[in-house]
């Protein structure tokens, strides 16, 4: 009986994580396509992000450090976009976010303290220290690449194209990268029951 009840709970947790991670982006894209007003869409995006953070707290009684960090970034860069009526700030937000996370992960590697283990340790039971080191290294490199890609896209294309890139380019790339890491994680101790959750990218 216990095995029958644990699977639905795990699926509910994964579903909630996806909703919290992707909900604000979907709301942002919908608001832009409906209004074509970047200031209004950004304000709605900020509200949706805060709702996601509140939902995480209400449902789990915790807010992950990466979700909280993302919320702060949205508040700062979204607030500047709304205040100055300049979409440049919200376009730069992913670049700054990616580089800061990559820097934190890189510093953790340099000091021999894989940062992801401190944030996600309970989510990946059984993963060895070498596995955490490799996972941290891989995500640090990936985030640097994503920062470069975001800069190239927003500086050379329209607002509408950039938003499309976030949905159809950056998001699938992140998910595929997370999935690509699963075989390595399983070779380094991650048990198969949590492999599904390991395929979900870190919150951001």
C-alpha positions in Angstrom: 0.0 0.0 0.0 2.8 2.4 0.8 4.3 2.0 -2.7 0.9 2.7 -4.2 0.5 6.0 -2.4 4.1 7.2 -2.8 4.0 7.3 -6.6 1.0 9.7 -6.9 2.6 12.0 -4.2 5.8 12.1 -6.3 3.8 12.9 -9.4 1.9 15.6 -7.6 5.3 17.1 -6.5 6.7 17.0 -10.0 3.5 18.6 -11.4 3.5 21.3 -8.8 7.2 22.0 -9.6 6.5 22.3 -13.3 3.5 24.6 -12.6 5.6 26.9 -10.3 8.5 27.0 -12.8 6.7 27.4 -16.0 3.5 29.1 -14.9 4.9 32.7 -14.8 6.5 32.3 -18.2 3.3 31.1 -19.8 1.4 34.0 -18.2 4.1 36.4 -19.4 3.9 35.1 -23.0 0.1 35.2 -23.0 0.0 38.7 -21.6 2.5 39.9 -24.3 0.7 38.3 -27.2 -2.7 39.6 -26.0 -1.6 43.2 -25.3 1.6 43.8 -27.2 2.5 46.0 -24.3 5.8 45.0 -22.7 5.3 47.1 -19.6 1.9 45.6 -18.9 3.1 42.1 -19.7 6.1 42.5 -17.4 3.9 43.8 -14.5 1.7 40.7 -15.0 4.8 38.5 -15.1 6.0 39.9 -11.8 2.6 39.2 -10.2 2.6 35.7 -11.6 6.1 35.1 -10.2 5.0 36.2 -6.7 1.9 34.0 -6.9 4.2 31.0 -7.8 6.4 31.7 -4.8 3.4 32.0 -2.5 2.0 28.7 -3.9 5.3 27.0 -3.2 5.2 28.2 0.4 1.5 27.4 0.9 1.8 23.9 -0.6 5.2 22.8 0.7 6.0 25.3 3.5 9.3 26.1 1.8 10.7 28.2 -1.0 13.7 26.8 -2.8 16.7 29.2 -2.8 16.7 29.2 -6.7 13.1 30.1 -6.8 13.6 32.9 -4.3 16.6 34.1 -6.2 14.6 34.1 -9.5 11.9 36.0 -7.8 14.3 38.7 -6.6 15.7 39.0 -10.2 12.2 39.3 -11.6 11.4 42.0 -9.1 14.5 44.0 -9.8 14.7 43.8 -13.6 10.9 43.7 -14.0 10.6 46.7 -11.7 13.1 48.6 -13.8 11.3 47.7 -17.0 7.9 48.9 -15.6 9.4 52.0 -14.0 11.5 53.2 -17.0 9.2 51.7 -19.7 12.3 50.1 -21.2 12.2 46.4 -22.3 16.0 46.2 -22.2 16.0 45.3 -18.5 13.7 42.4 -18.7 15.6 41.1 -21.7 18.8 41.3 -19.8 17.4 39.5 -16.8 18.0 36.0 -18.0 21.6 36.8 -18.9 22.4 38.2 -15.5 20.5 35.3 -13.8 22.4 32.7 -15.8 25.8 34.3 -15.1 25.2 34.8 -11.4 24.0 31.1 -11.0 27.0 29.9 -13.1 29.3 32.0 -10.9 27.8 30.6 -7.7 28.2 27.0 -9.1 31.7 27.7 -10.3 32.7 29.1 -6.9 31.3 26.0 -5.2 33.4 23.9 -7.5 36.5 26.0 -6.8 36.0 25.7 -3.0 35.2 21.9 -3.3 31.6 22.4 -2.2 29.2 21.5 -5.1 26.5 24.1 -4.6 23.7 22.1 -6.1 24.2 19.5 -3.4 23.4 22.1 -0.8 20.3 23.2 -2.7 19.0 19.9 -4.1 20.6 17.2 -1.9 17.3 15.8 -0.6 15.9 15.6 -4.1 18.6 13.3 -5.4 19.2 10.6 -2.8 22.1 8.3 -3.3 24.1 10.6 -5.6 27.8 10.4 -4.8 30.0 13.4 -4.3 31.6 12.8 -7.7 28.1 12.8 -9.2 27.3 16.1 -7.5 30.6 17.6 -8.7 29.9 16.6 -12.3 26.3 17.8 -12.2 27.4 21.2 -10.8 30.1 21.5 -13.4 27.7 20.6 -16.2 25.1 23.1 -15.1 27.6 25.9 -14.7 28.9 25.4 -18.3 25.3 25.2 -19.5 24.3 28.5 -17.8 27.2 30.3 -19.3 26.2 29.1 -22.8 22.6 30.1 -22.1 23.7 33.6 -21.1 25.7 34.0 -24.3 22.7 32.7 -26.3 20.3 35.1 -24.6 22.5 38.1 -25.4 22.8 37.1 -29.0 19.1 36.7 -29.4 17.7 39.8 -27.6 20.3 42.1 -29.2 19.7 41.0 -32.7 15.9 40.2 -32.9 12.5 41.6 -32.0 10.7 41.4 -28.7 8.3 38.9 -30.1 11.1 36.7 -31.4 12.9 36.8 -28.1 9.8 35.7 -26.2 9.3 32.9 -28.7 12.9 31.9 -28.2 12.4 31.7 -24.4 9.4 29.3 -24.9 10.6 27.3 -27.9 14.4 27.6 -27.6 15.7 28.2 -24.0 13.0 26.1 -22.2 13.3 22.9 -24.4 17.1 23.3 -24.3 17.1 23.4 -20.5 14.8 20.3 -20.2 16.8 18.3 -22.8 20.0 19.2 -21.0 18.5 18.0 -17.6 17.4 14.8 -19.2 20.9 14.3 -20.8 22.4 14.3 -17.4 20.3 11.5 -16.0 22.4 8.6 -17.3 25.5 10.2 -15.7 23.6 10.6 -12.4 22.4 7.0 -12.4 26.0 5.9 -12.9 27.0 7.8 -9.8 24.4 6.5 -7.4 21.1 8.1 -8.2 18.4 5.5 -7.7 15.9 4.9 -10.6 12.9 5.9 -8.6 14.1 9.5 -8.5 15.4 9.6 -12.0 12.2 11.2 -13.2 12.6 14.2 -10.9 16.2 14.4 -11.9 15.1 15.1 -15.4 13.5 18.3 -14.3 15.8 21.3 -14.5 16.8 23.3 -11.4 14.2 25.9 -10.5 15.0 29.4 -11.9 
